[in-house]
Amino acid sequence: MNRTEIMQKADDVIKDQKLREMFKKCFMSTLETSLKVEGDKTYIITGDINAMWLRDSSCQVNHYLKLMKDDQDLQNKIKGLIRSQIEYVLLDPYANAFLNTEDVPREYHDTTIMKPYVWERKFELDSLCYPVKLAYQYYKETNDTTIFDKQYLYFIHTILDVFEIEQYHSQKSSYTFERDMAKVWNLRKTETLQNHGHGFDTRYTGMVWSAFRPSDDACALNYNIPGNMFCSVILSYLVEIVRDLYHDEHLVERIIDLKFQIDYGIELFGTYLHPKYGKIYAYETDGYGNHILMDDANVPSLLSLPYLEYCHEDDPIYQNTRRFILSEDNPYYYAGKKAKGIGSPHTWENYIWPIALTMQALTSTNQQEIQTLIDMIVNNTGDTGYCHESFDVNDDSQYTRPWFCWANSLFAELIMKVYF
């Protein structure tokens, strides 16, 4: 099925006009508004911020992947995106967002090692995981192995080096990050690392240290549990890639050993016995017995674990965790007159994210819950017919980021799963 056939099928299977029109707009959002082909490379901006995030760009094309077999142009564009991501990671594996020009004026100053073409150097563990996931999915959908060349092998070694260094952040890492921003952001302590840019103290757990969350907010405790779970998943992808395509058993053993250490760390340090919900996954920990109990809208999240293939929907610890994070015991769960769901410290109180509503539906096995969530998203766009970053649970005309392609793409993915 190609793009034209998707549009035609939408007319047949989606009877609700408002939903049908929104699906079409969201489905095409990335292709029509944020994608630029430059030779054999593809550059995809996140939307109203003119930069390419490794995370966002991967998620923005996820709903297109199954169409590549019948759409060579689309396949070429996604292959070009993979090439761009690999080059950016090799430029700076600690950066999360990049430019397609050497320099653009910024409204703030970051004290860290900034290179040309780097837009932001917030080390986010998931930013090194998403390019692996995209390349693996591309390979599975197309059987095209040409992306796995010497440069990709160098990319594998590069991210493994970073993972292993950041298991021992205090002892081995030279990464620091401080941002001089408006006082309101510094007071919230979300845009910069404390302790002179080093972050707070952590103890070895086997997990990989992360400076920032998928929301681009600083970690409160620097072992982000869903980020490490995602890392474990993509390491299993790398085992398959390296074994089948590079035939390097020594490298396979290195990856398996790292995955074992991360999994052990999650099991030993990443859970919490909650008096109300039982054994749940924490959002963050430091290895000293401290835990952050919450969930954030951005993915990887605790809510998204089945979507990321870390566990099944019926996993008992996941179900306990899901009940916790979809309740007001999660400090970032908000309920109002128009909607209820998970928000983020990245945005204001009482603002929830369509990404979280969509992910709640994608990980649900309850058809009534899924339909309720779809209706909630469709009826809270501020009359734009697009998803936004977040909106007020009492007034959807109050929203952040009018042009946010990741949310649009994820919503289109949900509708394709439910209706197609």
Contacts in CASP RR format, 6 or more apart in sequence:
PFRMAT RR
TARGET T0000
AUTHOR 0000-0000-0000
METHOD contacts of the structure
MODEL  1
MNRTEIMQKADDVIKDQKLREMFKKCFMSTLETSLKVEGDKTYIITGDIN
AMWLRDSSCQVNHYLKLMKDDQDLQNKIKGLIRSQIEYVLLDPYANAFLN
TEDVPREYHDTTIMKPYVWERKFELDSLCYPVKLAYQYYKETNDTTIFDK
QYLYFIHTILDVFEIEQYHSQKSSYTFERDMAKVWNLRKTETLQNHGHGF
DTRYTGMVWSAFRPSDDACALNYNIPGNMFCSVILSYLVEIVRDLYHDEH
LVERIIDLKFQIDYGIELFGTYLHPKYGKIYAYETDGYGNHILMDDANVP
SLLSLPYLEYCHEDDPIYQNTRRFILSEDNPYYYAGKKAKGIGSPHTWEN
YIWPIALTMQALTSTNQQEIQTLIDMIVNNTGDTGYCHESFDVNDDSQYT
RPWFCWANSLFAELIMKVYF
1 9 0 8 1.000
1 66 0 8 1.000
1 67 0 8 1.000
1 70 0 8 1.000
2 67 0 8 1.000
2 70 0 8 1.000
2 71 0 8 1.000
2 74 0 8 1.000
3 28 0 8 1.000
3 31 0 8 1.000
3 67 0 8 1.000
3 71 0 8 1.000
3 74 0 8 1.000
5 70 0 8 1.000
6 27 0 8 1.000
6 67 0 8 1.000
6 416 0 8 1.000
6 420 0 8 1.000
7 24 0 8 1.000
7 27 0 8 1.000
9 420 0 8 1.000
10 20 0 8 1.000
10 23 0 8 1.000
10 24 0 8 1.000
10 27 0 8 1.000
10 419 0 8 1.000
11 20 0 8 1.000
13 419 0 8 1.000
13 420 0 8 1.000
14 20 0 8 1.000
14 23 0 8 1.000
14 415 0 8 1.000
14 419 0 8 1.000
16 378 0 8 1.000
18 378 0 8 1.000
19 374 0 8 1.000
19 378 0 8 1.000
19 415 0 8 1.000
21 385 0 8 1.000
22 378 0 8 1.000
22 381 0 8 1.000
22 385 0 8 1.000
22 386 0 8 1.000
22 411 0 8 1.000
23 411 0 8 1.000
23 412 0 8 1.000
23 415 0 8 1.000
25 385 0 8 1.000
25 386 0 8 1.000
25 408 0 8 1.000
26 385 0 8 1.000
26 386 0 8 1.000
26 387 0 8 1.000
26 408 0 8 1.000
26 409 0 8 1.000
26 411 0 8 1.000
26 412 0 8 1.000
26 415 0 8 1.000
27 63 0 8 1.000
27 408 0 8 1.000
27 412 0 8 1.000
27 415 0 8 1.000
27 416 0 8 1.000
29 386 0 8 1.000
29 405 0 8 1.000
29 408 0 8 1.000
29 409 0 8 1.000
29 412 0 8 1.000
30 44 0 8 1.000
30 60 0 8 1.000
30 61 0 8 1.000
30 64 0 8 1.000
30 405 0 8 1.000
30 408 0 8 1.000
30 409 0 8 1.000
31 64 0 8 1.000
31 77 0 8 1.000
33 47 0 8 1.000
33 403 0 8 1.000
33 405 0 8 1.000
34 44 0 8 1.000
34 45 0 8 1.000
34 46 0 8 1.000
34 47 0 8 1.000
34 60 0 8 1.000
34 405 0 8 1.000
35 42 0 8 1.000
35 43 0 8 1.000
35 44 0 8 1.000
35 77 0 8 1.000
36 42 0 8 1.000
36 43 0 8 1.000
36 44 0 8 1.000
36 45 0 8 1.000
36 100 0 8 1.000
37 43 0 8 1.000
37 77 0 8 1.000
37 80 0 8 1.000
38 100 0 8 1.000
40 80 0 8 1.000
40 83 0 8 1.000
41 80 0 8 1.000
41 81 0 8 1.000
41 83 0 8 1.000
41 84 0 8 1.000
41 87 0 8 1.000
42 77 0 8 1.000
42 78 0 8 1.000
42 79 0 8 1.000
42 80 0 8 1.000
42 81 0 8 1.000
42 83 0 8 1.000
42 84 0 8 1.000
43 52 0 8 1.000
43 84 0 8 1.000
43 100 0 8 1.000
44 52 0 8 1.000
44 56 0 8 1.000
44 57 0 8 1.000
44 60 0 8 1.000
44 61 0 8 1.000
44 81 0 8 1.000
44 405 0 8 1.000
45 51 0 8 1.000
45 52 0 8 1.000
46 52 0 8 1.000
46 53 0 8 1.000
46 56 0 8 1.000
46 57 0 8 1.000
46 60 0 8 1.000
46 97 0 8 1.000
46 404 0 8 1.000
46 405 0 8 1.000
46 406 0 8 1.000
47 401 0 8 1.000
47 403 0 8 1.000
47 404 0 8 1.000
47 405 0 8 1.000
48 401 0 8 1.000
48 402 0 8 1.000
48 403 0 8 1.000
48 404 0 8 1.000
50 99 0 8 1.000
50 104 0 8 1.000
51 97 0 8 1.000
51 98 0 8 1.000
51 99 0 8 1.000
51 104 0 8 1.000
51 119 0 8 1.000
51 120 0 8 1.000
52 84 0 8 1.000
52 88 0 8 1.000
52 97 0 8 1.000
52 98 0 8 1.000
52 99 0 8 1.000
52 100 0 8 1.000
52 119 0 8 1.000
53 96 0 8 1.000
53 97 0 8 1.000
53 127 0 8 1.000
54 85 0 8 1.000
54 88 0 8 1.000
54 89 0 8 1.000
54 96 0 8 1.000
54 97 0 8 1.000
54 98 0 8 1.000
54 127 0 8 1.000
54 128 0 8 1.000
54 130 0 8 1.000
54 131 0 8 1.000
55 96 0 8 1.000
55 124 0 8 1.000
55 126 0 8 1.000
55 127 0 8 1.000
55 130 0 8 1.000
55 214 0 8 1.000
56 405 0 8 1.000
56 406 0 8 1.000
57 81 0 8 1.000
57 84 0 8 1.000
57 85 0 8 1.000
58 81 0 8 1.000
58 85 0 8 1.000
58 130 0 8 1.000
58 131 0 8 1.000
58 133 0 8 1.000
58 134 0 8 1.000
59 130 0 8 1.000
59 299 0 8 1.000
59 406 0 8 1.000
59 409 0 8 1.000
59 410 0 8 1.000
60 405 0 8 1.000
60 406 0 8 1.000
60 409 0 8 1.000
61 77 0 8 1.000
61 78 0 8 1.000
61 81 0 8 1.000
61 134 0 8 1.000
61 409 0 8 1.000
62 134 0 8 1.000
62 137 0 8 1.000
62 409 0 8 1.000
62 410 0 8 1.000
62 413 0 8 1.000
63 409 0 8 1.000
63 410 0 8 1.000
63 412 0 8 1.000
63 413 0 8 1.000
63 416 0 8 1.000
64 74 0 8 1.000
64 78 0 8 1.000
65 78 0 8 1.000
65 137 0 8 1.000
65 138 0 8 1.000
65 141 0 8 1.000
66 141 0 8 1.000
67 74 0 8 1.000
68 74 0 8 1.000
68 75 0 8 1.000
68 78 0 8 1.000
68 138 0 8 1.000
68 141 0 8 1.000
68 142 0 8 1.000
69 75 0 8 1.000
69 141 0 8 1.000
69 142 0 8 1.000
75 142 0 8 1.000
75 144 0 8 1.000
78 134 0 8 1.000
78 138 0 8 1.000
79 138 0 8 1.000
79 144 0 8 1.000
79 147 0 8 1.000
81 134 0 8 1.000
82 131 0 8 1.000
82 134 0 8 1.000
82 135 0 8 1.000
82 138 0 8 1.000
82 147 0 8 1.000
83 147 0 8 1.000
85 130 0 8 1.000
85 131 0 8 1.000
85 134 0 8 1.000
86 131 0 8 1.000
86 135 0 8 1.000
86 151 0 8 1.000
86 152 0 8 1.000
86 155 0 8 1.000
87 151 0 8 1.000
88 95 0 8 1.000
88 98 0 8 1.000
88 117 0 8 1.000
89 128 0 8 1.000
89 131 0 8 1.000
89 155 0 8 1.000
89 158 0 8 1.000
89 159 0 8 1.000
90 151 0 8 1.000
90 154 0 8 1.000
90 155 0 8 1.000
90 158 0 8 1.000
91 98 0 8 1.000
91 115 0 8 1.000
91 117 0 8 1.000
91 118 0 8 1.000
92 113 0 8 1.000
92 115 0 8 1.000
92 118 0 8 1.000
92 121 0 8 1.000
93 128 0 8 1.000
93 158 0 8 1.000
93 159 0 8 1.000
93 161 0 8 1.000
93 162 0 8 1.000
94 121 0 8 1.000
94 123 0 8 1.000
94 162 0 8 1.000
94 175 0 8 1.000
95 115 0 8 1.000
95 118 0 8 1.000
95 119 0 8 1.000
95 120 0 8 1.000
95 121 0 8 1.000
95 122 0 8 1.000
95 123 0 8 1.000
95 127 0 8 1.000
96 120 0 8 1.000
96 121 0 8 1.000
96 122 0 8 1.000
96 123 0 8 1.000
96 124 0 8 1.000
96 127 0 8 1.000
96 212 0 8 1.000
96 216 0 8 1.000
97 118 0 8 1.000
97 119 0 8 1.000
97 120 0 8 1.000
97 122 0 8 1.000
98 117 0 8 1.000
98 118 0 8 1.000
98 119 0 8 1.000
99 117 0 8 1.000
99 118 0 8 1.000
99 119 0 8 1.000
100 117 0 8 1.000
101 117 0 8 1.000
102 116 0 8 1.000
102 117 0 8 1.000
103 116 0 8 1.000
104 119 0 8 1.000
108 179 0 8 1.000
108 180 0 8 1.000
108 181 0 8 1.000
108 191 0 8 1.000
109 179 0 8 1.000
109 180 0 8 1.000
110 120 0 8 1.000
110 121 0 8 1.000
110 177 0 8 1.000
110 178 0 8 1.000
110 179 0 8 1.000
110 180 0 8 1.000
111 176 0 8 1.000
111 177 0 8 1.000
111 178 0 8 1.000
111 179 0 8 1.000
111 180 0 8 1.000
111 197 0 8 1.000
112 121 0 8 1.000
112 175 0 8 1.000
112 176 0 8 1.000
112 177 0 8 1.000
112 178 0 8 1.000
113 121 0 8 1.000
114 121 0 8 1.000
120 216 0 8 1.000
121 177 0 8 1.000
122 177 0 8 1.000
122 211 0 8 1.000
122 212 0 8 1.000
122 216 0 8 1.000
123 166 0 8 1.000
123 175 0 8 1.000
123 177 0 8 1.000
123 210 0 8 1.000
123 211 0 8 1.000
123 212 0 8 1.000
124 210 0 8 1.000
124 211 0 8 1.000
124 212 0 8 1.000
124 213 0 8 1.000
124 214 0 8 1.000
124 216 0 8 1.000
125 166 0 8 1.000
125 208 0 8 1.000
125 209 0 8 1.000
125 210 0 8 1.000
125 224 0 8 1.000
125 227 0 8 1.000
125 228 0 8 1.000
125 230 0 8 1.000
125 231 0 8 1.000
126 210 0 8 1.000
126 214 0 8 1.000
126 227 0 8 1.000
126 230 0 8 1.000
126 231 0 8 1.000
126 299 0 8 1.000
126 300 0 8 1.000
128 159 0 8 1.000
128 162 0 8 1.000
128 163 0 8 1.000
128 231 0 8 1.000
129 227 0 8 1.000
129 230 0 8 1.000
129 231 0 8 1.000
129 233 0 8 1.000
129 234 0 8 1.000
129 300 0 8 1.000
131 155 0 8 1.000
132 159 0 8 1.000
132 234 0 8 1.000
132 237 0 8 1.000
132 238 0 8 1.000
133 233 0 8 1.000
133 234 0 8 1.000
133 237 0 8 1.000
135 147 0 8 1.000
135 148 0 8 1.000
135 152 0 8 1.000
135 241 0 8 1.000
136 234 0 8 1.000
136 237 0 8 1.000
136 240 0 8 1.000
136 241 0 8 1.000
138 144 0 8 1.000
138 147 0 8 1.000
139 145 0 8 1.000
139 147 0 8 1.000
139 148 0 8 1.000
139 241 0 8 1.000
145 245 0 8 1.000
148 241 0 8 1.000
148 245 0 8 1.000
148 246 0 8 1.000
153 246 0 8 1.000
156 238 0 8 1.000
156 241 0 8 1.000
156 242 0 8 1.000
156 251 0 8 1.000
157 251 0 8 1.000
160 254 0 8 1.000
160 255 0 8 1.000
160 258 0 8 1.000
163 208 0 8 1.000
163 231 0 8 1.000
163 258 0 8 1.000
164 258 0 8 1.000
165 172 0 8 1.000
165 173 0 8 1.000
166 172 0 8 1.000
166 173 0 8 1.000
166 175 0 8 1.000
166 208 0 8 1.000
166 209 0 8 1.000
166 210 0 8 1.000
167 204 0 8 1.000
167 206 0 8 1.000
167 207 0 8 1.000
167 208 0 8 1.000
167 209 0 8 1.000
167 261 0 8 1.000
168 204 0 8 1.000
169 175 0 8 1.000
169 202 0 8 1.000
169 209 0 8 1.000
169 222 0 8 1.000
170 198 0 8 1.000
170 201 0 8 1.000
170 202 0 8 1.000
173 209 0 8 1.000
175 211 0 8 1.000
176 193 0 8 1.000
176 196 0 8 1.000
176 197 0 8 1.000
176 198 0 8 1.000
177 192 0 8 1.000
177 193 0 8 1.000
177 197 0 8 1.000
177 211 0 8 1.000
178 192 0 8 1.000
178 193 0 8 1.000
178 196 0 8 1.000
178 197 0 8 1.000
179 185 0 8 1.000
179 186 0 8 1.000
179 191 0 8 1.000
179 192 0 8 1.000
181 191 0 8 1.000
181 192 0 8 1.000
185 191 0 8 1.000
186 192 0 8 1.000
188 345 0 8 1.000
189 218 0 8 1.000
190 217 0 8 1.000
190 218 0 8 1.000
190 345 0 8 1.000
190 346 0 8 1.000
191 217 0 8 1.000
191 218 0 8 1.000
192 218 0 8 1.000
193 199 0 8 1.000
193 211 0 8 1.000
193 218 0 8 1.000
194 200 0 8 1.000
194 218 0 8 1.000
195 201 0 8 1.000
199 211 0 8 1.000
199 218 0 8 1.000
199 219 0 8 1.000
199 222 0 8 1.000
200 220 0 8 1.000
200 221 0 8 1.000
200 222 0 8 1.000
200 286 0 8 1.000
201 286 0 8 1.000
201 288 0 8 1.000
202 209 0 8 1.000
202 221 0 8 1.000
202 222 0 8 1.000
202 223 0 8 1.000
202 286 0 8 1.000
202 287 0 8 1.000
202 288 0 8 1.000
203 286 0 8 1.000
203 287 0 8 1.000
203 288 0 8 1.000
204 287 0 8 1.000
205 223 0 8 1.000
205 265 0 8 1.000
205 268 0 8 1.000
205 269 0 8 1.000
205 285 0 8 1.000
205 287 0 8 1.000
206 261 0 8 1.000
206 262 0 8 1.000
206 264 0 8 1.000
206 265 0 8 1.000
207 223 0 8 1.000
207 225 0 8 1.000
207 228 0 8 1.000
207 261 0 8 1.000
207 262 0 8 1.000
207 265 0 8 1.000
207 266 0 8 1.000
207 269 0 8 1.000
208 223 0 8 1.000
208 228 0 8 1.000
208 231 0 8 1.000
208 262 0 8 1.000
209 222 0 8 1.000
209 223 0 8 1.000
210 219 0 8 1.000
210 222 0 8 1.000
210 223 0 8 1.000
210 224 0 8 1.000
210 227 0 8 1.000
211 218 0 8 1.000
211 219 0 8 1.000
211 222 0 8 1.000
212 218 0 8 1.000
212 219 0 8 1.000
213 219 0 8 1.000
213 224 0 8 1.000
213 296 0 8 1.000
213 298 0 8 1.000
214 227 0 8 1.000
214 296 0 8 1.000
214 298 0 8 1.000
214 299 0 8 1.000
214 300 0 8 1.000
214 301 0 8 1.000
215 296 0 8 1.000
215 297 0 8 1.000
215 298 0 8 1.000
215 344 0 8 1.000
215 345 0 8 1.000
215 346 0 8 1.000
216 346 0 8 1.000
217 296 0 8 1.000
217 344 0 8 1.000
217 345 0 8 1.000
217 346 0 8 1.000
219 284 0 8 1.000
220 284 0 8 1.000
220 292 0 8 1.000
221 284 0 8 1.000
221 285 0 8 1.000
221 286 0 8 1.000
221 290 0 8 1.000
221 291 0 8 1.000
221 292 0 8 1.000
222 284 0 8 1.000
222 286 0 8 1.000
223 269 0 8 1.000
223 270 0 8 1.000
223 284 0 8 1.000
223 285 0 8 1.000
223 286 0 8 1.000
223 287 0 8 1.000
224 283 0 8 1.000
224 284 0 8 1.000
225 266 0 8 1.000
225 270 0 8 1.000
225 281 0 8 1.000
225 282 0 8 1.000
225 283 0 8 1.000
225 284 0 8 1.000
225 285 0 8 1.000
225 302 0 8 1.000
226 281 0 8 1.000
226 283 0 8 1.000
226 300 0 8 1.000
226 301 0 8 1.000
226 302 0 8 1.000
226 304 0 8 1.000
226 305 0 8 1.000
226 308 0 8 1.000
227 300 0 8 1.000
228 262 0 8 1.000
228 265 0 8 1.000
228 266 0 8 1.000
229 266 0 8 1.000
229 300 0 8 1.000
229 305 0 8 1.000
229 308 0 8 1.000
229 310 0 8 1.000
230 300 0 8 1.000
230 308 0 8 1.000
230 310 0 8 1.000
231 262 0 8 1.000
232 259 0 8 1.000
232 262 0 8 1.000
232 263 0 8 1.000
232 266 0 8 1.000
232 310 0 8 1.000
233 308 0 8 1.000
233 309 0 8 1.000
233 310 0 8 1.000
235 255 0 8 1.000
235 256 0 8 1.000
235 258 0 8 1.000
235 259 0 8 1.000
235 262 0 8 1.000
236 259 0 8 1.000
238 255 0 8 1.000
239 252 0 8 1.000
239 255 0 8 1.000
239 256 0 8 1.000
239 259 0 8 1.000
242 248 0 8 1.000
242 251 0 8 1.000
242 252 0 8 1.000
242 255 0 8 1.000
243 249 0 8 1.000
243 252 0 8 1.000
269 285 0 8 1.000
269 287 0 8 1.000
269 289 0 8 1.000
270 281 0 8 1.000
270 282 0 8 1.000
270 285 0 8 1.000
270 291 0 8 1.000
271 279 0 8 1.000
271 280 0 8 1.000
271 281 0 8 1.000
271 282 0 8 1.000
271 317 0 8 1.000
272 279 0 8 1.000
272 280 0 8 1.000
272 281 0 8 1.000
272 282 0 8 1.000
272 291 0 8 1.000
272 293 0 8 1.000
273 279 0 8 1.000
274 280 0 8 1.000
274 293 0 8 1.000
274 320 0 8 1.000
274 324 0 8 1.000
276 324 0 8 1.000
276 329 0 8 1.000
277 320 0 8 1.000
277 321 0 8 1.000
277 323 0 8 1.000
277 324 0 8 1.000
277 329 0 8 1.000
278 320 0 8 1.000
279 316 0 8 1.000
279 317 0 8 1.000
279 320 0 8 1.000
280 293 0 8 1.000
280 317 0 8 1.000
280 320 0 8 1.000
280 321 0 8 1.000
280 324 0 8 1.000
281 302 0 8 1.000
281 305 0 8 1.000
281 317 0 8 1.000
281 318 0 8 1.000
281 321 0 8 1.000
282 291 0 8 1.000
282 292 0 8 1.000
282 293 0 8 1.000
283 291 0 8 1.000
283 292 0 8 1.000
283 293 0 8 1.000
283 294 0 8 1.000
283 295 0 8 1.000
283 296 0 8 1.000
283 302 0 8 1.000
284 291 0 8 1.000
284 292 0 8 1.000
285 291 0 8 1.000
285 292 0 8 1.000
293 324 0 8 1.000
293 329 0 8 1.000
293 330 0 8 1.000
294 325 0 8 1.000
294 330 0 8 1.000
294 331 0 8 1.000
294 332 0 8 1.000
295 301 0 8 1.000
295 302 0 8 1.000
295 303 0 8 1.000
295 321 0 8 1.000
295 325 0 8 1.000
295 330 0 8 1.000
295 332 0 8 1.000
295 333 0 8 1.000
295 342 0 8 1.000
296 332 0 8 1.000
296 342 0 8 1.000
296 343 0 8 1.000
296 344 0 8 1.000
296 345 0 8 1.000
296 346 0 8 1.000
297 332 0 8 1.000
297 342 0 8 1.000
297 343 0 8 1.000
297 344 0 8 1.000
297 352 0 8 1.000
297 353 0 8 1.000
297 355 0 8 1.000
297 356 0 8 1.000
297 359 0 8 1.000
297 390 0 8 1.000
298 344 0 8 1.000
298 346 0 8 1.000
298 353 0 8 1.000
298 355 0 8 1.000
299 307 0 8 1.000
299 308 0 8 1.000
299 355 0 8 1.000
299 359 0 8 1.000
300 308 0 8 1.000
301 342 0 8 1.000
301 356 0 8 1.000
301 359 0 8 1.000
302 321 0 8 1.000
302 322 0 8 1.000
302 325 0 8 1.000
303 322 0 8 1.000
303 325 0 8 1.000
303 326 0 8 1.000
303 342 0 8 1.000
303 356 0 8 1.000
303 359 0 8 1.000
303 360 0 8 1.000
303 363 0 8 1.000
304 359 0 8 1.000
304 362 0 8 1.000
304 363 0 8 1.000
305 311 0 8 1.000
305 315 0 8 1.000
305 318 0 8 1.000
305 321 0 8 1.000
305 363 0 8 1.000
306 312 0 8 1.000
306 313 0 8 1.000
306 315 0 8 1.000
306 318 0 8 1.000
306 363 0 8 1.000
307 359 0 8 1.000
307 362 0 8 1.000
307 363 0 8 1.000
311 317 0 8 1.000
311 318 0 8 1.000
312 318 0 8 1.000
313 319 0 8 1.000
313 363 0 8 1.000
313 364 0 8 1.000
313 365 0 8 1.000
314 365 0 8 1.000
322 363 0 8 1.000
324 330 0 8 1.000
325 333 0 8 1.000
325 342 0 8 1.000
326 333 0 8 1.000
326 341 0 8 1.000
326 342 0 8 1.000
326 360 0 8 1.000
327 333 0 8 1.000
328 335 0 8 1.000
330 342 0 8 1.000
332 342 0 8 1.000
332 343 0 8 1.000
332 344 0 8 1.000
332 345 0 8 1.000
333 340 0 8 1.000
333 341 0 8 1.000
333 342 0 8 1.000
333 343 0 8 1.000
334 340 0 8 1.000
334 341 0 8 1.000
334 342 0 8 1.000
334 343 0 8 1.000
334 349 0 8 1.000
334 350 0 8 1.000
334 351 0 8 1.000
334 352 0 8 1.000
334 393 0 8 1.000
335 341 0 8 1.000
335 393 0 8 1.000
336 350 0 8 1.000
336 393 0 8 1.000
336 394 0 8 1.000
337 393 0 8 1.000
337 394 0 8 1.000
338 379 0 8 1.000
338 380 0 8 1.000
338 392 0 8 1.000
338 393 0 8 1.000
338 394 0 8 1.000
338 395 0 8 1.000
338 396 0 8 1.000
339 352 0 8 1.000
339 357 0 8 1.000
339 376 0 8 1.000
339 380 0 8 1.000
339 391 0 8 1.000
339 393 0 8 1.000
339 396 0 8 1.000
340 352 0 8 1.000
340 393 0 8 1.000
341 352 0 8 1.000
341 356 0 8 1.000
341 357 0 8 1.000
341 360 0 8 1.000
341 393 0 8 1.000
342 352 0 8 1.000
342 353 0 8 1.000
342 356 0 8 1.000
342 360 0 8 1.000
343 351 0 8 1.000
343 352 0 8 1.000
343 353 0 8 1.000
343 356 0 8 1.000
343 390 0 8 1.000
344 351 0 8 1.000
344 353 0 8 1.000
344 390 0 8 1.000
347 353 0 8 1.000
347 389 0 8 1.000
347 390 0 8 1.000
347 400 0 8 1.000
348 390 0 8 1.000
348 392 0 8 1.000
348 400 0 8 1.000
350 392 0 8 1.000
350 393 0 8 1.000
350 394 0 8 1.000
351 390 0 8 1.000
351 391 0 8 1.000
351 392 0 8 1.000
351 393 0 8 1.000
351 398 0 8 1.000
351 399 0 8 1.000
351 400 0 8 1.000
352 390 0 8 1.000
352 391 0 8 1.000
352 393 0 8 1.000
353 389 0 8 1.000
353 390 0 8 1.000
353 407 0 8 1.000
354 377 0 8 1.000
354 380 0 8 1.000
354 387 0 8 1.000
354 388 0 8 1.000
354 389 0 8 1.000
354 390 0 8 1.000
354 391 0 8 1.000
354 407 0 8 1.000
354 410 0 8 1.000
354 411 0 8 1.000
355 387 0 8 1.000
355 406 0 8 1.000
355 407 0 8 1.000
355 410 0 8 1.000
357 373 0 8 1.000
357 376 0 8 1.000
357 377 0 8 1.000
358 373 0 8 1.000
358 377 0 8 1.000
358 387 0 8 1.000
358 407 0 8 1.000
358 410 0 8 1.000
358 411 0 8 1.000
358 413 0 8 1.000
358 414 0 8 1.000
359 410 0 8 1.000
360 369 0 8 1.000
360 373 0 8 1.000
361 369 0 8 1.000
361 370 0 8 1.000
361 373 0 8 1.000
361 374 0 8 1.000
361 414 0 8 1.000
361 418 0 8 1.000
362 410 0 8 1.000
362 413 0 8 1.000
362 414 0 8 1.000
362 417 0 8 1.000
364 370 0 8 1.000
364 373 0 8 1.000
370 418 0 8 1.000
374 414 0 8 1.000
374 415 0 8 1.000
374 418 0 8 1.000
377 387 0 8 1.000
377 411 0 8 1.000
378 385 0 8 1.000
379 396 0 8 1.000
380 391 0 8 1.000
380 396 0 8 1.000
381 387 0 8 1.000
381 388 0 8 1.000
381 396 0 8 1.000
382 388 0 8 1.000
382 391 0 8 1.000
382 396 0 8 1.000
382 397 0 8 1.000
382 399 0 8 1.000
383 397 0 8 1.000
384 402 0 8 1.000
386 402 0 8 1.000
386 403 0 8 1.000
386 404 0 8 1.000
386 408 0 8 1.000
387 404 0 8 1.000
387 407 0 8 1.000
387 408 0 8 1.000
387 410 0 8 1.000
387 411 0 8 1.000
388 399 0 8 1.000
388 400 0 8 1.000
388 401 0 8 1.000
388 402 0 8 1.000
388 404 0 8 1.000
388 407 0 8 1.000
389 399 0 8 1.000
389 400 0 8 1.000
389 401 0 8 1.000
389 404 0 8 1.000
389 407 0 8 1.000
390 399 0 8 1.000
390 400 0 8 1.000
390 401 0 8 1.000
391 398 0 8 1.000
391 399 0 8 1.000
391 400 0 8 1.000
392 398 0 8 1.000
392 399 0 8 1.000
END
